[in-house]
Amino acid sequence: MKKSVLVVLVVALTLIFPLNVFASVQIQRPVYVEGKRIAFDISPIVEKGTTLVQIRPLYEALGLTLSFDPKTREVKGGNDKYEVVLTLGSDLAKVNGKEHKLELAPRTIKGHTMVPLRFVAESVGNSVYVNTDTKRIFIGVFMTYLKDKYFDMSWGLSKEEVSKINKNDHNELLYENNKFLFYDTEFSLASKKNMVPANKIYSFEGNKLSGAIVKFNSSDDFDEQYSTYTQVIYDLNNLYRTSSIYPYDKYWIEGDSIERAYREVYKDDRMKMYEMAVRSGDLVFICPFDFADTELALFLQNKGTFSKPEYEVSIMYEQNKEFFNQISN
C-alpha cells in the first residue's frame, strides 16, 4: 500500500474508560504492515475475539493522519482516499461518511487509546491475515505468512522501536549503547522439554536495525547442542527454503584431507567423529540462508578449548542491502 500522507499526531488522548479485565486479555501479538513490525507501547488487547491496538503506531504504519476533538471525543484518521471517524466509548464509526457498527468501542487503557485493528486496516483498503499458530497479524501485501521466531523484527526499525518490542516480549535487557542492544531471552524448541536460554544482540547503523545475532547458551554437552542445532536448522529451513534439501552445513578447516583422517579413525561412529572434530577446532557446522531482504547463517562451533569445550549454537542475521537497492531503483 502506498503511503500518501505523512502521519502527524495532533494531540494525546487522555479520556479513561473502564475495562473489564476479566473479559479482555493483554497478549504479545506481533503486528506487521507491509512486512514491517509495528512497535507498540502497550501490547494488543483481545476481547470477545476482537483485537484492540494502540492507535498512534497503527495509524503511522498505515500512512494516516490523526486528529482528536476533545469536545466530541472523535478520533479522525485519513489520507487522500479515506476518512475514518471513531468515537471513544462508542461502537459506531464512519468511513467516508458511511456509518458502521463496531464489535468493540475504542477506549483508553493505561493512557493509550486502543482501536479495533481489523476494522481500521480494512476500512482503508488493506487485507488482514492472522496466523493462528504464531498469533501474528499481517496487514497489506504478504511475502510470507510466517515469521522467524528467532528474529521477529524488521530491518530499519529504530533502537527505540526494537526496545519497545523486546520490552513487550518480557526479555531482560543486559546492555545497551548507541549501536547495540543486548538481551537475555529463551526459546521453545520442539526437541526440548524446557525453554532454551539464549542471548539476542541487535546492531544499528544510523539508528536503523541492520544486524542481529542469536546465541544459545554454550554447553560442554555436544549431543545436547547438536540437537539444538538440528532443531533450529529445521525451523529455518521451513522458513527460508522451498524444499527440504539443506544447503551445505559443514566446514572442515583443513578441507577433505582432515575429514578423511577423521573418518579413518571413527569409521561409522558419525556423532563421535563430529564431536571430536568440533572439539579440536577442525570442524564448524555452518548453514547459510538467503531470503529476499535477509542473509543469515546458523553455526555450531566450539568457543572453548579441547580440554574445556564450550559448544555454541548461534544465528547471524544481516540486512541484504542489495535487495533494498534493487527494489528502490
WORATA-V763690 format. One record per pair of residues at least 4 apart in sequence whose C-alpha atoms are under 8 Angstrom apart, sorted by the first residue. I is the first residue (numbers start at 1). J is the second residue. D is the distance in whole Angstrom. If there is no record, write none. Layout:
I;J;D, I;J;D
This chain:
1;34;7, 1;126;8, 1;140;6, 1;141;8, 3;62;7, 3;63;5, 4;63;7, 4;79;7, 4;80;7, 5;63;6, 5;64;6, 5;65;7, 5;79;6, 5;80;7, 6;60;8, 6;63;6, 6;64;7, 6;65;7, 7;59;7, 7;60;5, 7;63;6, 7;64;6, 7;65;5, 7;66;7, 8;60;8, 8;65;5, 8;66;6, 9;56;7, 9;65;7, 9;66;5, 9;67;7, 10;66;6, 10;67;5, 10;68;7, 11;67;7, 11;68;6, 13;68;7, 13;108;7, 13;111;7, 13;112;7, 13;113;6, 14;108;7, 14;111;6, 14;112;8, 14;113;8, 15;107;8, 15;108;6, 15;111;8, 16;107;7, 16;108;5, 16;109;7, 16;110;8, 16;111;7, 17;89;7, 17;107;6, 17;108;6, 17;109;7, 19;24;8, 19;109;8, 20;24;6, 21;25;7, 23;47;6, 23;48;7, 24;45;6, 24;46;6, 24;47;4, 24;48;7, 25;45;6, 25;46;5, 25;47;6, 26;43;6, 26;44;6, 26;45;4, 26;46;6, 27;43;6, 27;44;6, 27;45;6, 27;46;7, 28;43;6, 28;44;7, 28;168;7, 28;169;7, 29;43;7, 29;44;6, 29;135;6, 29;136;6, 29;137;7, 30;37;7, 30;38;7, 30;135;7, 30;136;5, 30;137;6, 31;37;6, 31;38;6, 31;136;6, 31;137;5, 31;138;6, 31;139;8, 32;36;5, 32;37;4, 32;38;6, 32;136;8, 32;137;6, 32;138;5, 32;139;6, 33;37;6, 33;38;7, 33;61;6, 33;62;7, 33;138;6, 33;139;5, 33;140;6, 34;138;8, 34;139;6, 34;140;5, 34;141;6, 34;142;7, 35;138;7, 35;139;8, 35;141;8, 35;142;7, 35;143;7, 35;154;7, 36;153;8, 36;154;5, 36;155;8, 37;153;6, 37;154;6, 38;57;7, 38;58;7, 38;61;7, 38;161;8, 39;57;7, 39;161;5, 39;162;7, 39;164;6, 39;165;5, 40;53;8, 40;54;7, 40;57;6, 40;161;8, 40;164;7, 40;165;7, 41;54;7, 41;164;6, 42;53;8, 42;54;7, 42;112;8, 42;168;7, 43;53;7, 43;54;8, 43;168;6, 44;51;6, 44;52;6, 44;53;5, 44;54;7, 45;51;6, 45;52;5, 45;53;6, 46;50;6, 46;51;5, 46;52;6, 47;51;7, 47;52;8, 50;103;7, 50;104;7, 50;116;7, 51;116;6, 51;117;6, 51;118;7, 52;106;8, 52;114;5, 52;115;5, 52;116;5, 52;117;6, 53;58;7, 53;113;8, 53;114;5, 53;115;6, 53;116;7, 53;117;6, 54;58;7, 54;112;6, 54;113;6, 54;114;5, 54;115;7, 55;59;6, 55;112;8, 55;113;6, 55;114;6, 55;115;6, 56;60;6, 56;66;8, 57;61;6, 58;62;6, 58;117;8, 59;63;6, 59;64;5, 59;65;7, 59;66;7, 59;77;7, 60;64;6, 60;65;8, 62;121;8, 63;79;7, 64;77;6, 64;78;5, 64;79;5, 65;76;8, 65;77;5, 65;78;5, 65;79;7, 66;75;7, 66;76;6, 66;77;5, 66;78;7, 67;75;6, 67;76;5, 67;77;7, 68;73;7, 68;74;6, 68;75;5, 68;76;6, 69;73;5, 69;74;5, 69;75;7, 70;74;7, 72;87;8, 73;87;6, 73;88;6, 74;85;7, 74;86;6, 74;87;4, 74;88;7, 75;85;6, 75;86;5, 75;87;6, 75;88;7, 76;83;7, 76;84;6, 76;85;5, 76;86;6, 77;83;6, 77;84;5, 77;85;7, 78;82;5, 78;83;4, 78;84;6, 79;83;7, 81;124;8, 82;95;7, 82;96;6, 82;123;8, 82;124;6, 83;94;8, 83;95;6, 83;96;5, 83;97;8, 84;93;7, 84;94;6, 84;95;5, 84;96;7, 84;120;8, 84;123;7, 84;124;8, 85;93;6, 85;94;5, 85;95;6, 86;90;8, 86;92;7, 86;93;5, 86;94;7, 86;106;7, 87;91;8, 87;92;7, 87;93;7, 87;105;8, 87;106;7, 88;105;7, 88;106;5, 88;107;5, 88;108;8, 89;105;5, 89;106;6, 89;107;6, 90;105;5, 90;106;7, 91;101;6, 91;102;5, 91;103;7, 91;104;6, 91;105;4, 91;106;8, 92;99;7, 92;100;6, 92;101;5, 92;102;6, 92;105;8, 93;99;6, 93;100;5, 93;101;6, 93;102;7, 94;98;5, 94;99;4, 94;100;6, 95;99;7, 95;100;7, 95;123;7, 102;119;8, 104;116;7, 105;115;7, 105;116;8, 106;113;7, 106;114;6, 106;115;5, 106;116;7, 107;113;6, 107;114;6, 107;115;7, 108;112;5, 108;113;4, 108;114;6, 109;113;6, 109;114;7, 115;120;8, 116;120;6, 117;121;6, 118;122;6, 118;128;7, 119;123;6, 120;124;7, 121;125;7, 121;126;5, 121;127;7, 121;128;7, 121;139;7, 122;126;5, 122;127;6, 122;128;7, 126;139;6, 126;140;5, 127;139;6, 127;140;5, 127;141;7, 128;137;7, 128;138;6, 128;139;5, 128;140;7, 129;137;6, 129;138;5, 129;139;7, 129;145;8, 130;135;7, 130;136;6, 130;137;5, 130;138;6, 131;135;5, 131;136;5, 131;137;6, 131;145;7, 131;146;8, 132;136;7, 134;146;8, 138;142;7, 138;145;7, 146;239;7, 147;151;8, 147;152;6, 147;239;7, 148;152;6, 148;236;7, 148;239;7, 150;187;8, 150;214;7, 151;212;8, 151;214;8, 153;157;8, 153;162;8, 154;209;8, 155;208;7, 155;209;5, 155;210;6, 155;319;7, 156;208;5, 156;209;5, 156;210;7, 157;161;6, 157;162;6, 157;207;8, 157;208;5, 157;209;5, 158;162;6, 158;204;8, 158;207;5, 158;208;5, 158;209;6, 159;163;6, 159;181;8, 159;204;7, 159;207;6, 159;208;7, 159;209;7, 160;164;6, 161;165;6, 162;166;6, 163;167;6, 163;181;8, 164;168;6, 165;169;6, 166;170;6, 166;171;6, 167;171;6, 167;172;8, 171;183;6, 171;184;6, 171;185;5, 172;183;5, 172;184;5, 172;185;7, 173;181;8, 173;182;6, 173;183;5, 173;184;6, 174;182;6, 174;183;5, 174;184;7, 175;180;8, 175;181;6, 175;182;5, 175;183;7, 176;180;5, 176;181;5, 176;182;6, 177;181;7, 178;204;8, 178;207;8, 179;203;6, 179;204;5, 179;205;7, 179;207;7, 180;201;7, 180;202;6, 180;203;5, 180;204;6, 181;200;8, 181;201;6, 181;202;5, 181;203;7, 182;199;7, 182;200;6, 182;201;5, 182;202;7, 183;199;5, 183;200;5, 183;201;6, 184;197;8, 184;198;6, 184;199;5, 184;200;7, 185;197;6, 185;198;5, 185;199;6, 185;200;7, 186;195;6, 186;196;5, 186;197;4, 186;198;5, 186;199;8, 187;195;5, 187;196;5, 187;197;7, 187;198;7, 188;192;7, 188;194;7, 188;195;5, 188;196;6, 189;193;8, 189;195;7, 189;196;7, 189;228;8, 189;231;7, 189;232;8, 190;231;7, 191;227;7, 191;228;8, 191;231;7, 192;196;8, 196;216;7, 196;217;8, 197;216;6, 197;217;6, 198;214;7, 198;215;5, 198;216;4, 198;217;5, 199;214;6, 199;215;5, 199;216;6, 199;217;7, 200;212;7, 200;213;6, 200;214;5, 200;215;7, 201;212;6, 201;213;5, 201;214;7, 202;209;7, 202;210;8, 202;211;6, 202;212;4, 202;213;7, 203;209;6, 203;210;6, 203;211;5, 203;212;6, 204;208;5, 204;209;4, 204;210;5, 204;211;7, 205;209;7, 205;210;6, 210;318;6, 210;319;5, 211;316;8, 211;317;5, 211;318;5, 211;319;6, 212;316;6, 212;317;5, 212;318;7, 213;314;7, 213;315;6, 213;316;5, 213;317;6, 214;314;5, 214;315;5, 214;316;7, 215;312;7, 215;313;6, 215;314;4, 215;315;7, 216;312;6, 216;313;5, 216;314;6, 217;312;7, 217;313;8, 218;225;8, 218;310;5, 218;311;5, 218;312;4, 218;313;7, 219;224;8, 219;225;7, 219;309;8, 219;310;5, 219;311;5, 219;312;7, 220;308;7, 220;309;5, 220;310;5, 220;311;6, 221;225;6, 221;311;7, 222;226;6, 222;275;6, 222;311;6, 223;227;6, 224;228;6, 225;229;6, 225;300;8, 225;311;7, 225;312;7, 225;313;7, 226;230;6, 226;300;7, 227;231;6, 228;232;6, 228;313;7, 229;233;6, 229;298;8, 229;299;8, 229;300;7, 229;313;6, 230;234;6, 231;235;6, 232;236;6, 233;237;6, 233;287;8, 233;298;7, 234;238;6, 235;239;7, 236;240;6, 236;241;8, 237;241;5, 237;244;7, 237;246;7, 238;242;7, 238;244;8, 240;289;7, 240;290;7, 240;291;6, 241;289;8, 246;287;8, 247;287;6, 247;288;7, 247;289;8, 248;286;7, 248;287;6, 248;288;8, 249;285;5, 249;286;5, 249;287;4, 249;288;8, 250;283;7, 250;284;6, 250;285;4, 250;286;5, 250;287;7, 251;255;8, 251;283;6, 251;284;5, 251;285;6, 251;286;7, 252;256;7, 252;258;7, 252;259;7, 252;282;6, 252;283;5, 252;284;7, 253;258;8, 253;281;8, 253;282;5, 253;283;6, 253;284;8, 254;258;6, 254;282;7, 255;259;7, 256;260;6, 257;261;6, 258;262;6, 258;282;8, 259;263;6, 260;264;6, 261;265;7, 262;266;6, 262;267;8, 262;273;6, 262;277;8, 263;267;5, 263;268;8, 263;273;7, 266;270;7, 266;272;7, 266;273;6, 269;273;6, 270;274;6, 271;275;6, 272;276;6, 273;277;6, 274;278;6, 274;283;7, 275;279;6, 276;280;6, 277;281;6, 277;282;5, 277;283;5, 278;282;6, 278;283;5, 278;284;6, 278;301;6, 278;302;6, 279;301;8, 279;302;6, 279;305;7, 279;306;5, 279;309;6, 279;311;8, 280;305;8, 280;306;6, 281;301;8, 281;302;7, 281;306;8, 283;301;8, 284;299;7, 284;300;6, 284;301;5, 284;302;8, 285;298;8, 285;299;5, 285;300;5, 285;301;6, 286;297;7, 286;298;6, 286;299;5, 286;300;7, 287;297;5, 287;298;5, 287;299;7, 288;295;8, 288;296;6, 288;297;4, 288;298;6, 289;295;6, 289;296;5, 289;297;6, 290;294;6, 290;295;5, 290;296;6, 291;295;6, 292;320;7, 292;323;6, 293;319;6, 293;320;5, 293;321;7, 293;323;6, 293;324;7, 294;317;7, 294;318;6, 294;319;5, 294;320;5, 295;317;6, 295;318;5, 295;319;6, 295;320;6, 296;315;7, 296;316;5, 296;317;4, 296;318;6, 297;315;6, 297;316;5, 297;317;7, 298;313;7, 298;314;6, 298;315;4, 298;316;7, 299;312;8, 299;313;6, 299;314;5, 299;315;6, 300;311;7, 300;312;6, 300;313;5, 300;314;7, 301;311;6, 301;312;6, 301;313;7, 302;309;6, 302;310;5, 302;311;4, 302;312;6, 303;309;7, 303;310;5, 303;311;6, 303;312;7, 304;308;6, 304;309;5, 304;310;5, 304;311;7, 305;309;5, 305;310;7, 320;324;7, 321;325;6, 322;326;6, 323;327;6, 324;328;6, 325;329;6
